[in-house]
Amino acid sequence: MSSACPGFKIERFLQSCLPLLLARGSSRGYELLEEIRKTWLQNETPDVGLVYRSLRRMEEEGLVRSGLIIGNSGPAKRVYCVTEKGHSALQS
């Protein structure tokens, strides 16, 4: 899949693939970005800001939720997971 495909819109693509990836298990935004790049967009890297804006919008819509994980070192990390509403949206 690539932006060279006619009609390809990365925003629409992210709306589908982010909840799909999160259905496998919770993840940080950067990990999601890397998985998208490796799995579907081998020659491209989506804009980091676009991925986080998509996650934030999906959180506002109730499709995903996030929480902070505080480790022993470094800053807290935001982790995302899909909600029941997100699972239902994936089914339809």
mmCIF file as gemmi writes it, N, C-alpha and C atoms, coordinates in Angstrom:
data_model
loop_
_atom_site.group_PDB
_atom_site.id
_atom_site.type_symbol
_atom_site.label_atom_id
_atom_site.label_alt_id
_atom_site.label_comp_id
_atom_site.label_asym_id
_atom_site.label_entity_id
_atom_site.label_seq_id
_atom_site.pdbx_PDB_ins_code
_atom_site.Cartn_x
_atom_site.Cartn_y
_atom_site.Cartn_z
_atom_site.occupancy
_atom_site.B_iso_or_equiv
_atom_site.pdbx_formal_charge
_atom_site.auth_seq_id
_atom_site.auth_asym_id
_atom_site.pdbx_PDB_model_num
ATOM 1 N N . MET Axp A 1 ? 0.849 -1.164 0 1 0 ? 1 A 1
ATOM 2 C CA . MET Axp A 1 ? 0 0 0 1 0 ? 1 A 1
ATOM 3 C C . MET Axp A 1 ? 0.893 1.224 0 1 0 ? 1 A 1
ATOM 4 N N . SER Axp A 2 ? 0.54 2.207 -0.746 1 0 ? 2 A 1
ATOM 5 C CA . SER Axp A 2 ? 1.365 3.398 -0.836 1 0 ? 2 A 1
ATOM 6 C C . SER Axp A 2 ? 0.549 4.577 -1.275 1 0 ? 2 A 1
ATOM 7 N N . SER Axp A 3 ? 1.097 5.758 -1.022 1 0 ? 3 A 1
ATOM 8 C CA . SER Axp A 3 ? 0.391 6.96 -1.431 1 0 ? 3 A 1
ATOM 9 C C . SER Axp A 3 ? 0.371 7.091 -2.947 1 0 ? 3 A 1
ATOM 10 N N . ALA Axp A 4 ? 1.129 6.247 -3.666 1 0 ? 4 A 1
ATOM 11 C CA . ALA Axp A 4 ? 1.11 6.268 -5.126 1 0 ? 4 A 1
ATOM 12 C C . ALA Axp A 4 ? -0.157 5.605 -5.677 1 0 ? 4 A 1
ATOM 13 N N . CYS Axp A 5 ? -0.9 4.874 -4.843 1 0 ? 5 A 1
ATOM 14 C CA . CYS Axp A 5 ? -2.148 4.251 -5.275 1 0 ? 5 A 1
ATOM 15 C C . CYS Axp A 5 ? -3.205 5.325 -5.48 1 0 ? 5 A 1
ATOM 16 N N . PRO Axp A 6 ? -3.959 5.248 -6.564 1 0 ? 6 A 1
ATOM 17 C CA . PRO Axp A 6 ? -5.022 6.228 -6.801 1 0 ? 6 A 1
ATOM 18 C C . PRO Axp A 6 ? -6.031 6.217 -5.657 1 0 ? 6 A 1
ATOM 19 N N . GLY Axp A 7 ? -6.363 7.384 -5.162 1 0 ? 7 A 1
ATOM 20 C CA . GLY Axp A 7 ? -7.357 7.503 -4.111 1 0 ? 7 A 1
ATOM 21 C C . GLY Axp A 7 ? -6.87 7.187 -2.713 1 0 ? 7 A 1
ATOM 22 N N . PHE Axp A 8 ? -5.594 6.858 -2.556 1 0 ? 8 A 1
ATOM 23 C CA . PHE Axp A 8 ? -5.06 6.514 -1.239 1 0 ? 8 A 1
ATOM 24 C C . PHE Axp A 8 ? -5.042 7.741 -0.338 1 0 ? 8 A 1
ATOM 25 N N . LYS Axp A 9 ? -5.617 7.628 0.844 1 0 ? 9 A 1
ATOM 26 C CA . LYS Axp A 9 ? -5.61 8.693 1.836 1 0 ? 9 A 1
ATOM 27 C C . LYS Axp A 9 ? -5.068 8.105 3.133 1 0 ? 9 A 1
ATOM 28 N N . ILE Axp A 10 ? -3.907 8.586 3.556 1 0 ? 10 A 1
ATOM 29 C CA . ILE Axp A 10 ? -3.262 8.041 4.747 1 0 ? 10 A 1
ATOM 30 C C . ILE Axp A 10 ? -4.147 8.194 5.978 1 0 ? 10 A 1
ATOM 31 N N . GLU Axp A 11 ? -4.904 9.279 6.065 1 0 ? 11 A 1
ATOM 32 C CA . GLU Axp A 11 ? -5.776 9.481 7.217 1 0 ? 11 A 1
ATOM 33 C C . GLU Axp A 11 ? -6.814 8.37 7.329 1 0 ? 11 A 1
ATOM 34 N N . ARG Axp A 12 ? -7.44 8.026 6.22 1 0 ? 12 A 1
ATOM 35 C CA . ARG Axp A 12 ? -8.434 6.943 6.205 1 0 ? 12 A 1
ATOM 36 C C . ARG Axp A 12 ? -7.782 5.596 6.524 1 0 ? 12 A 1
ATOM 37 N N . PHE Axp A 13 ? -6.593 5.407 6 1 0 ? 13 A 1
ATOM 38 C CA . PHE Axp A 13 ? -5.855 4.183 6.259 1 0 ? 13 A 1
ATOM 39 C C . PHE Axp A 13 ? -5.576 4.035 7.755 1 0 ? 13 A 1
ATOM 40 N N . LEU Axp A 14 ? -5.135 5.115 8.402 1 0 ? 14 A 1
ATOM 41 C CA . LEU Axp A 14 ? -4.831 5.077 9.832 1 0 ? 14 A 1
ATOM 42 C C . LEU Axp A 14 ? -6.078 4.783 10.658 1 0 ? 14 A 1
ATOM 43 N N . GLN Axp A 15 ? -7.232 5.285 10.232 1 0 ? 15 A 1
ATOM 44 C CA . GLN Axp A 15 ? -8.483 5.028 10.955 1 0 ? 15 A 1
ATOM 45 C C . GLN Axp A 15 ? -8.793 3.533 11.017 1 0 ? 15 A 1
ATOM 46 N N . SER Axp A 16 ? -8.341 2.806 10.024 1 0 ? 16 A 1
ATOM 47 C CA . SER Axp A 16 ? -8.58 1.355 9.998 1 0 ? 16 A 1
ATOM 48 C C . SER Axp A 16 ? -7.469 0.574 10.673 1 0 ? 16 A 1
ATOM 49 N N . CYS Axp A 17 ? -6.232 0.922 10.362 1 0 ? 17 A 1
ATOM 50 C CA . CYS Axp A 17 ? -5.144 0.063 10.826 1 0 ? 17 A 1
ATOM 51 C C . CYS Axp A 17 ? -4.766 0.287 12.291 1 0 ? 17 A 1
ATOM 52 N N . LEU Axp A 18 ? -4.93 1.493 12.833 1 0 ? 18 A 1
ATOM 53 C CA . LEU Axp A 18 ? -4.567 1.71 14.236 1 0 ? 18 A 1
ATOM 54 C C . LEU Axp A 18 ? -5.415 0.859 15.184 1 0 ? 18 A 1
ATOM 55 N N . PRO Axp A 19 ? -6.757 0.873 15.076 1 0 ? 19 A 1
ATOM 56 C CA . PRO Axp A 19 ? -7.524 -0.015 15.956 1 0 ? 19 A 1
ATOM 57 C C . PRO Axp A 19 ? -7.224 -1.496 15.707 1 0 ? 19 A 1
ATOM 58 N N . LEU Axp A 20 ? -6.958 -1.844 14.462 1 0 ? 20 A 1
ATOM 59 C CA . LEU Axp A 20 ? -6.626 -3.232 14.148 1 0 ? 20 A 1
ATOM 60 C C . LEU Axp A 20 ? -5.35 -3.657 14.871 1 0 ? 20 A 1
ATOM 61 N N . LEU Axp A 21 ? -4.33 -2.82 14.837 1 0 ? 21 A 1
ATOM 62 C CA . LEU Axp A 21 ? -3.089 -3.122 15.546 1 0 ? 21 A 1
ATOM 63 C C . LEU Axp A 21 ? -3.31 -3.17 17.054 1 0 ? 21 A 1
ATOM 64 N N . LEU Axp A 22 ? -4.111 -2.256 17.563 1 0 ? 22 A 1
ATOM 65 C CA . LEU Axp A 22 ? -4.366 -2.223 19.003 1 0 ? 22 A 1
ATOM 66 C C . LEU Axp A 22 ? -5.231 -3.391 19.465 1 0 ? 22 A 1
ATOM 67 N N . ALA Axp A 23 ? -5.99 -3.982 18.559 1 0 ? 23 A 1
ATOM 68 C CA . ALA Axp A 23 ? -6.777 -5.167 18.91 1 0 ? 23 A 1
ATOM 69 C C . ALA Axp A 23 ? -5.862 -6.342 19.258 1 0 ? 23 A 1
ATOM 70 N N . ARG Axp A 24 ? -4.644 -6.311 18.764 1 0 ? 24 A 1
ATOM 71 C CA . ARG Axp A 24 ? -3.648 -7.351 19.089 1 0 ? 24 A 1
ATOM 72 C C . ARG Axp A 24 ? -3.081 -7.169 20.492 1 0 ? 24 A 1
ATOM 73 N N . GLY Axp A 25 ? -3.125 -5.932 20.991 1 0 ? 25 A 1
ATOM 74 C CA . GLY Axp A 25 ? -2.596 -5.634 22.319 1 0 ? 25 A 1
ATOM 75 C C . GLY Axp A 25 ? -2.234 -4.163 22.424 1 0 ? 25 A 1
ATOM 76 N N . SER Axp A 26 ? -2.13 -3.674 23.641 1 0 ? 26 A 1
ATOM 77 C CA . SER Axp A 26 ? -1.826 -2.266 23.849 1 0 ? 26 A 1
ATOM 78 C C . SER Axp A 26 ? -0.423 -1.937 23.336 1 0 ? 26 A 1
ATOM 79 N N . SER Axp A 27 ? -0.242 -0.66 22.999 1 0 ? 27 A 1
ATOM 80 C CA . SER Axp A 27 ? 1.017 -0.251 22.388 1 0 ? 27 A 1
ATOM 81 C C . SER Axp A 27 ? 1.202 1.253 22.53 1 0 ? 27 A 1
ATOM 82 N N . ARG Axp A 28 ? 2.439 1.684 22.435 1 0 ? 28 A 1
ATOM 83 C CA . ARG Axp A 28 ? 2.753 3.111 22.404 1 0 ? 28 A 1
ATOM 84 C C . ARG Axp A 28 ? 2.634 3.617 20.97 1 0 ? 28 A 1
ATOM 85 N N . GLY Axp A 29 ? 2.446 4.916 20.824 1 0 ? 29 A 1
ATOM 86 C CA . GLY Axp A 29 ? 2.288 5.515 19.506 1 0 ? 29 A 1
ATOM 87 C C . GLY Axp A 29 ? 3.466 5.253 18.589 1 0 ? 29 A 1
ATOM 88 N N . TYR Axp A 30 ? 4.69 5.375 19.123 1 0 ? 30 A 1
ATOM 89 C CA . TYR Axp A 30 ? 5.872 5.156 18.294 1 0 ? 30 A 1
ATOM 90 C C . TYR Axp A 30 ? 5.938 3.707 17.813 1 0 ? 30 A 1
ATOM 91 N N . GLU Axp A 31 ? 5.568 2.764 18.666 1 0 ? 31 A 1
ATOM 92 C CA . GLU Axp A 31 ? 5.557 1.355 18.264 1 0 ? 31 A 1
ATOM 93 C C . GLU Axp A 31 ? 4.524 1.115 17.155 1 0 ? 31 A 1
ATOM 94 N N . LEU Axp A 32 ? 3.374 1.761 17.267 1 0 ? 32 A 1
ATOM 95 C CA . LEU Axp A 32 ? 2.351 1.655 16.219 1 0 ? 32 A 1
ATOM 96 C C . LEU Axp A 32 ? 2.878 2.208 14.907 1 0 ? 32 A 1
ATOM 97 N N . LEU Axp A 33 ? 3.53 3.347 14.976 1 0 ? 33 A 1
ATOM 98 C CA . LEU Axp A 33 ? 4.105 3.97 13.787 1 0 ? 33 A 1
ATOM 99 C C . LEU Axp A 33 ? 5.091 3.026 13.102 1 0 ? 33 A 1
ATOM 100 N N . GLU Axp A 34 ? 5.965 2.411 13.87 1 0 ? 34 A 1
ATOM 101 C CA . GLU Axp A 34 ? 6.946 1.475 13.309 1 0 ? 34 A 1
ATOM 102 C C . GLU Axp A 34 ? 6.274 0.248 12.704 1 0 ? 34 A 1
ATOM 103 N N . GLU Axp A 35 ? 5.237 -0.261 13.361 1 0 ? 35 A 1
ATOM 104 C CA . GLU Axp A 35 ? 4.529 -1.435 12.841 1 0 ? 35 A 1
ATOM 105 C C . GLU Axp A 35 ? 3.832 -1.106 11.521 1 0 ? 35 A 1
ATOM 106 N N . ILE Axp A 36 ? 3.233 0.071 11.435 1 0 ? 36 A 1
ATOM 107 C CA . ILE Axp A 36 ? 2.588 0.506 10.191 1 0 ? 36 A 1
ATOM 108 C C . ILE Axp A 36 ? 3.627 0.59 9.078 1 0 ? 36 A 1
ATOM 109 N N . ARG Axp A 37 ? 4.739 1.203 9.376 1 0 ? 37 A 1
ATOM 110 C CA . ARG Axp A 37 ? 5.791 1.372 8.37 1 0 ? 37 A 1
ATOM 111 C C . ARG Axp A 37 ? 6.309 0.01 7.899 1 0 ? 37 A 1
ATOM 112 N N . LYS Axp A 38 ? 6.59 -0.89 8.817 1 0 ? 38 A 1
ATOM 113 C CA . LYS Axp A 38 ? 7.135 -2.202 8.455 1 0 ? 38 A 1
ATOM 114 C C . LYS Axp A 38 ? 6.126 -3.077 7.728 1 0 ? 38 A 1
ATOM 115 N N . THR Axp A 39 ? 4.882 -3.052 8.174 1 0 ? 39 A 1
ATOM 116 C CA . THR Axp A 39 ? 3.881 -3.982 7.661 1 0 ? 39 A 1
ATOM 117 C C . THR Axp A 39 ? 3.242 -3.528 6.358 1 0 ? 39 A 1
ATOM 118 N N . TRP Axp A 40 ? 2.862 -2.254 6.272 1 0 ? 40 A 1
ATOM 119 C CA . TRP Axp A 40 ? 2.069 -1.812 5.14 1 0 ? 40 A 1
ATOM 120 C C . TRP Axp A 40 ? 2.736 -0.773 4.258 1 0 ? 40 A 1
ATOM 121 N N . LEU Axp A 41 ? 3.583 0.06 4.8 1 0 ? 41 A 1
ATOM 122 C CA . LEU Axp A 41 ? 4.159 1.16 4.023 1 0 ? 41 A 1
ATOM 123 C C . LEU Axp A 41 ? 5.672 1.024 3.974 1 0 ? 41 A 1
ATOM 124 N N . GLN Axp A 42 ? 6.151 -0.036 3.357 1 0 ? 42 A 1
ATOM 125 C CA . GLN Axp A 42 ? 7.572 -0.356 3.387 1 0 ? 42 A 1
ATOM 126 C C . GLN Axp A 42 ? 8.479 0.788 2.939 1 0 ? 42 A 1
ATOM 127 N N . ASN Axp A 43 ? 8.059 1.596 2.017 1 0 ? 43 A 1
ATOM 128 C CA . ASN Axp A 43 ? 8.925 2.646 1.493 1 0 ? 43 A 1
ATOM 129 C C . ASN Axp A 43 ? 8.625 4.018 2.063 1 0 ? 43 A 1
ATOM 130 N N . GLU Axp A 44 ? 7.654 4.117 2.951 1 0 ? 44 A 1
ATOM 131 C CA . GLU Axp A 44 ? 7.248 5.412 3.48 1 0 ? 44 A 1
ATOM 132 C C . GLU Axp A 44 ? 7.065 5.336 4.986 1 0 ? 44 A 1
ATOM 133 N N . THR Axp A 45 ? 7.183 6.469 5.633 1 0 ? 45 A 1
ATOM 134 C CA . THR Axp A 45 ? 6.888 6.584 7.052 1 0 ? 45 A 1
ATOM 135 C C . THR Axp A 45 ? 5.824 7.651 7.211 1 0 ? 45 A 1
ATOM 136 N N . PRO Axp A 46 ? 4.678 7.287 7.804 1 0 ? 46 A 1
ATOM 137 C CA . PRO Axp A 46 ? 3.64 8.294 8.002 1 0 ? 46 A 1
ATOM 138 C C . PRO Axp A 46 ? 4.139 9.384 8.942 1 0 ? 46 A 1
ATOM 139 N N . ASP Axp A 47 ? 3.585 10.559 8.806 1 0 ? 47 A 1
ATOM 140 C CA . ASP Axp A 47 ? 3.916 11.674 9.668 1 0 ? 47 A 1
ATOM 141 C C . ASP Axp A 47 ? 3.573 11.317 11.116 1 0 ? 47 A 1
ATOM 142 N N . VAL Axp A 48 ? 4.529 11.502 12.008 1 0 ? 48 A 1
ATOM 143 C CA . VAL Axp A 48 ? 4.336 11.17 13.424 1 0 ? 48 A 1
ATOM 144 C C . VAL Axp A 48 ? 3.144 11.94 13.986 1 0 ? 48 A 1
ATOM 145 N N . GLY Axp A 49 ? 3.075 13.23 13.67 1 0 ? 49 A 1
ATOM 146 C CA . GLY Axp A 49 ? 1.975 14.053 14.164 1 0 ? 49 A 1
ATOM 147 C C . GLY Axp A 49 ? 0.626 13.545 13.709 1 0 ? 49 A 1
ATOM 148 N N . LEU Axp A 50 ? 0.55 13.063 12.471 1 0 ? 50 A 1
ATOM 149 C CA . LEU Axp A 50 ? -0.702 12.542 11.938 1 0 ? 50 A 1
ATOM 150 C C . LEU Axp A 50 ? -1.142 11.293 12.703 1 0 ? 50 A 1
ATOM 151 N N . VAL Axp A 51 ? -0.189 10.433 13.041 1 0 ? 51 A 1
ATOM 152 C CA . VAL Axp A 51 ? -0.512 9.221 13.801 1 0 ? 51 A 1
ATOM 153 C C . VAL Axp A 51 ? -1.063 9.604 15.172 1 0 ? 51 A 1
ATOM 154 N N . TYR Axp A 52 ? -0.392 10.523 15.859 1 0 ? 52 A 1
ATOM 155 C CA . TYR Axp A 52 ? -0.857 10.926 17.188 1 0 ? 52 A 1
ATOM 156 C C . TYR Axp A 52 ? -2.177 11.695 17.127 1 0 ? 52 A 1
ATOM 157 N N . ARG Axp A 53 ? -2.38 12.521 16.12 1 0 ? 53 A 1
ATOM 158 C CA . ARG Axp A 53 ? -3.664 13.203 15.966 1 0 ? 53 A 1
ATOM 159 C C . ARG Axp A 53 ? -4.782 12.186 15.717 1 0 ? 53 A 1
ATOM 160 N N . SER Axp A 54 ? -4.49 11.164 14.917 1 0 ? 54 A 1
ATOM 161 C CA . SER Axp A 54 ? -5.485 10.112 14.648 1 0 ? 54 A 1
ATOM 162 C C . SER Axp A 54 ? -5.825 9.367 15.934 1 0 ? 54 A 1
ATOM 163 N N . LEU Axp A 55 ? -4.819 9.048 16.728 1 0 ? 55 A 1
ATOM 164 C CA . LEU Axp A 55 ? -5.059 8.364 18.003 1 0 ? 55 A 1
ATOM 165 C C . LEU Axp A 55 ? -5.886 9.235 18.945 1 0 ? 55 A 1
ATOM 166 N N . ARG Axp A 56 ? -5.562 10.507 18.999 1 0 ? 56 A 1
ATOM 167 C CA . ARG Axp A 56 ? -6.301 11.436 19.868 1 0 ? 56 A 1
ATOM 168 C C . ARG Axp A 56 ? -7.767 11.542 19.422 1 0 ? 56 A 1
ATOM 169 N N . ARG Axp A 57 ? -7.993 11.638 18.109 1 0 ? 57 A 1
ATOM 170 C CA . ARG Axp A 57 ? -9.355 11.713 17.577 1 0 ? 57 A 1
ATOM 171 C C . ARG Axp A 57 ? -10.119 10.419 17.895 1 0 ? 57 A 1
ATOM 172 N N . MET Axp A 58 ? -9.47 9.278 17.723 1 0 ? 58 A 1
ATOM 173 C CA . MET Axp A 58 ? -10.122 8.008 18.021 1 0 ? 58 A 1
ATOM 174 C C . MET Axp A 58 ? -10.421 7.884 19.511 1 0 ? 58 A 1
ATOM 175 N N . GLU Axp A 59 ? -9.561 8.475 20.34 1 0 ? 59 A 1
ATOM 176 C CA . GLU Axp A 59 ? -9.82 8.46 21.773 1 0 ? 59 A 1
ATOM 177 C C . GLU Axp A 59 ? -11.042 9.322 22.097 1 0 ? 59 A 1
ATOM 178 N N . GLU Axp A 60 ? -11.16 10.475 21.465 1 0 ? 60 A 1
ATOM 179 C CA . GLU Axp A 60 ? -12.331 11.341 21.651 1 0 ? 60 A 1
ATOM 180 C C . GLU Axp A 60 ? -13.608 10.639 21.198 1 0 ? 60 A 1
ATOM 181 N N . GLU Axp A 61 ? -13.509 9.804 20.17 1 0 ? 61 A 1
ATOM 182 C CA . GLU Axp A 61 ? -14.664 9.063 19.647 1 0 ? 61 A 1
ATOM 183 C C . GLU Axp A 61 ? -14.958 7.809 20.46 1 0 ? 61 A 1
ATOM 184 N N . GLY Axp A 62 ? -14.097 7.474 21.42 1 0 ? 62 A 1
ATOM 185 C CA . GLY Axp A 62 ? -14.308 6.306 22.263 1 0 ? 62 A 1
ATOM 186 C C . GLY Axp A 62 ? -13.843 4.999 21.654 1 0 ? 62 A 1
ATOM 187 N N . LEU Axp A 63 ? -13.078 5.052 20.567 1 0 ? 63 A 1
ATOM 188 C CA . LEU Axp A 63 ? -12.601 3.835 19.902 1 0 ? 63 A 1
ATOM 189 C C . LEU Axp A 63 ? -11.34 3.276 20.552 1 0 ? 63 A 1
ATOM 190 N N . VAL Axp A 64 ? -10.521 4.153 21.096 1 0 ? 64 A 1
ATOM 191 C CA . VAL Axp A 64 ? -9.32 3.745 21.823 1 0 ? 64 A 1
ATOM 192 C C . VAL Axp A 64 ? -9.267 4.533 23.125 1 0 ? 64 A 1
ATOM 193 N N . ARG Axp A 65 ? -8.462 4.053 24.051 1 0 ? 65 A 1
ATOM 194 C CA . ARG Axp A 65 ? -8.203 4.81 25.274 1 0 ? 65 A 1
ATOM 195 C C . ARG Axp A 65 ? -6.71 4.739 25.549 1 0 ? 65 A 1
ATOM 196 N N . SER Axp A 66 ? -6.247 5.638 26.375 1 0 ? 66 A 1
ATOM 197 C CA . SER Axp A 66 ? -4.832 5.664 26.677 1 0 ? 66 A 1
ATOM 198 C C . SER Axp A 66 ? -4.619 5.899 28.157 1 0 ? 66 A 1
ATOM 199 N N . GLY Axp A 67 ? -3.431 5.574 28.596 1 0 ? 67 A 1
ATOM 200 C CA . GLY Axp A 67 ? -3.023 5.807 29.976 1 0 ? 67 A 1
ATOM 201 C C . GLY Axp A 67 ? -1.52 5.964 30.017 1 0 ? 67 A 1
ATOM 202 N N . LEU Axp A 68 ? -1.047 6.537 31.088 1 0 ? 68 A 1
ATOM 203 C CA . LEU Axp A 68 ? 0.392 6.739 31.246 1 0 ? 68 A 1
ATOM 204 C C . LEU Axp A 68 ? 0.994 5.606 32.054 1 0 ? 68 A 1
ATOM 205 N N . ILE Axp A 69 ? 2.14 5.142 31.593 1 0 ? 69 A 1
ATOM 206 C CA . ILE Axp A 69 ? 2.924 4.135 32.305 1 0 ? 69 A 1
ATOM 207 C C . ILE Axp A 69 ? 4.158 4.839 32.827 1 0 ? 69 A 1
ATOM 208 N N . ILE Axp A 70 ? 4.349 4.786 34.123 1 0 ? 70 A 1
ATOM 209 C CA . ILE Axp A 70 ? 5.506 5.436 34.728 1 0 ? 70 A 1
ATOM 210 C C . ILE Axp A 70 ? 6.521 4.366 35.073 1 0 ? 70 A 1
ATOM 211 N N . GLY Axp A 71 ? 7.707 4.495 34.465 1 0 ? 71 A 1
ATOM 212 C CA . GLY Axp A 71 ? 8.775 3.539 34.712 1 0 ? 71 A 1
ATOM 213 C C . GLY Axp A 71 ? 9.76 4.062 35.743 1 0 ? 71 A 1
ATOM 214 N N . ASN Axp A 72 ? 10.792 3.278 35.981 1 0 ? 72 A 1
ATOM 215 C CA . ASN Axp A 72 ? 11.829 3.669 36.94 1 0 ? 72 A 1
ATOM 216 C C . ASN Axp A 72 ? 12.711 4.783 36.406 1 0 ? 72 A 1
ATOM 217 N N . SER Axp A 73 ? 12.851 4.84 35.107 1 0 ? 73 A 1
ATOM 218 C CA . SER Axp A 73 ? 13.699 5.879 34.528 1 0 ? 73 A 1
ATOM 219 C C . SER Axp A 73 ? 13.007 6.473 33.304 1 0 ? 73 A 1
ATOM 220 N N . GLY Axp A 74 ? 13.309 7.699 33.022 1 0 ? 74 A 1
ATOM 221 C CA . GLY Axp A 74 ? 12.748 8.358 31.849 1 0 ? 74 A 1
ATOM 222 C C . GLY Axp A 74 ? 11.345 8.872 32.102 1 0 ? 74 A 1
ATOM 223 N N . PRO Axp A 75 ? 10.81 9.558 31.11 1 0 ? 75 A 1
ATOM 224 C CA . PRO Axp A 75 ? 9.469 10.12 31.26 1 0 ? 75 A 1
ATOM 225 C C . PRO Axp A 75 ? 8.381 9.048 31.172 1 0 ? 75 A 1
ATOM 226 N N . ALA Axp A 76 ? 7.2 9.4 31.635 1 0 ? 76 A 1
ATOM 227 C CA . ALA Axp A 76 ? 6.05 8.499 31.518 1 0 ? 76 A 1
ATOM 228 C C . ALA Axp A 76 ? 5.744 8.274 30.042 1 0 ? 76 A 1
ATOM 229 N N . LYS Axp A 77 ? 5.244 7.095 29.73 1 0 ? 77 A 1
ATOM 230 C CA . LYS Axp A 77 ? 4.93 6.742 28.342 1 0 ? 77 A 1
ATOM 231 C C . LYS Axp A 77 ? 3.425 6.525 28.216 1 0 ? 77 A 1
ATOM 232 N N . ARG Axp A 78 ? 2.839 7.09 27.162 1 0 ? 78 A 1
ATOM 233 C CA . ARG Axp A 78 ? 1.408 6.919 26.901 1 0 ? 78 A 1
ATOM 234 C C . ARG Axp A 78 ? 1.21 5.618 26.12 1 0 ? 78 A 1
ATOM 235 N N . VAL Axp A 79 ? 0.327 4.788 26.627 1 0 ? 79 A 1
ATOM 236 C CA . VAL Axp A 79 ? 0.025 3.5 26.01 1 0 ? 79 A 1
ATOM 237 C C . VAL Axp A 79 ? -1.443 3.511 25.599 1 0 ? 79 A 1
ATOM 238 N N . TYR Axp A 80 ? -1.709 3.022 24.397 1 0 ? 80 A 1
ATOM 239 C CA . TYR Axp A 80 ? -3.053 3.011 23.824 1 0 ? 80 A 1
ATOM 240 C C . TYR Axp A 80 ? -3.581 1.577 23.763 1 0 ? 80 A 1
ATOM 241 N N . CYS Axp A 81 ? -4.908 1.449 23.907 1 0 ? 81 A 1
ATOM 242 C CA . CYS Axp A 81 ? -5.564 0.152 23.704 1 0 ? 81 A 1
ATOM 243 C C . CYS Axp A 81 ? -6.929 0.404 23.077 1 0 ? 81 A 1
ATOM 244 N N . VAL Axp A 82 ? -7.444 -0.599 22.407 1 0 ? 82 A 1
ATOM 245 C CA . VAL Axp A 82 ? -8.747 -0.478 21.738 1 0 ? 82 A 1
ATOM 246 C C . VAL Axp A 82 ? -9.843 -0.733 22.782 1 0 ? 82 A 1
ATOM 247 N N . THR Axp A 83 ? -10.963 -0.022 22.666 1 0 ? 83 A 1
ATOM 248 C CA . THR Axp A 83 ? -12.091 -0.18 23.566 1 0 ? 83 A 1
ATOM 249 C C . THR Axp A 83 ? -13.1 -1.167 22.982 1 0 ? 83 A 1
ATOM 250 N N . GLU Axp A 84 ? -14.133 -1.476 23.75 1 0 ? 84 A 1
ATOM 251 C CA . GLU Axp A 84 ? -15.215 -2.327 23.226 1 0 ? 84 A 1
ATOM 252 C C . GLU Axp A 84 ? -15.858 -1.679 22.004 1 0 ? 84 A 1
ATOM 253 N N . LYS Axp A 85 ? -16.051 -0.363 22.074 1 0 ? 85 A 1
ATOM 254 C CA . LYS Axp A 85 ? -16.61 0.349 20.918 1 0 ? 85 A 1
ATOM 255 C C . LYS Axp A 85 ? -15.69 0.209 19.711 1 0 ? 85 A 1
ATOM 256 N N . GLY Axp A 86 ? -14.386 0.253 19.941 1 0 ? 86 A 1
ATOM 257 C CA . GLY Axp A 86 ? -13.41 0.064 18.864 1 0 ? 86 A 1
ATOM 258 C C . GLY Axp A 86 ? -13.462 -1.329 18.284 1 0 ? 86 A 1
ATOM 259 N N . HIS Axp A 87 ? -13.623 -2.329 19.159 1 0 ? 87 A 1
ATOM 260 C CA . HIS Axp A 87 ? -13.761 -3.716 18.684 1 0 ? 87 A 1
ATOM 261 C C . HIS Axp A 87 ? -15.026 -3.86 17.832 1 0 ? 87 A 1
ATOM 262 N N . SER Axp A 88 ? -16.115 -3.229 18.267 1 0 ? 88 A 1
ATOM 263 C CA . SER Axp A 88 ? -17.373 -3.287 17.503 1 0 ? 88 A 1
ATOM 264 C C . SER Axp A 88 ? -17.201 -2.631 16.142 1 0 ? 88 A 1
ATOM 265 N N . ALA Axp A 89 ? -16.498 -1.506 16.113 1 0 ? 89 A 1
ATOM 266 C CA . ALA Axp A 89 ? -16.263 -0.82 14.841 1 0 ? 89 A 1
ATOM 267 C C . ALA Axp A 89 ? -15.428 -1.679 13.901 1 0 ? 89 A 1
ATOM 268 N N . LEU Axp A 90 ? -14.478 -2.417 14.447 1 0 ? 90 A 1
ATOM 269 C CA . LEU Axp A 90 ? -13.669 -3.31 13.615 1 0 ? 90 A 1
ATOM 270 C C . LEU Axp A 90 ? -14.509 -4.436 13.025 1 0 ? 90 A 1
ATOM 271 N N . GLN Axp A 91 ? -15.476 -4.918 13.776 1 0 ? 91 A 1
ATOM 272 C CA . GLN Axp A 91 ? -16.337 -5.997 13.308 1 0 ? 91 A 1
ATOM 273 C C . GLN Axp A 91 ? -17.226 -5.539 12.148 1 0 ? 91 A 1
ATOM 274 N N . SER Axp A 92 ? -17.597 -4.257 12.164 1 0 ? 92 A 1
ATOM 275 C CA . SER Axp A 92 ? -18.481 -3.763 11.098 1 0 ? 92 A 1
ATOM 276 C C . SER Axp A 92 ? -17.676 -3.137 10.026 1 0 ? 92 A 1
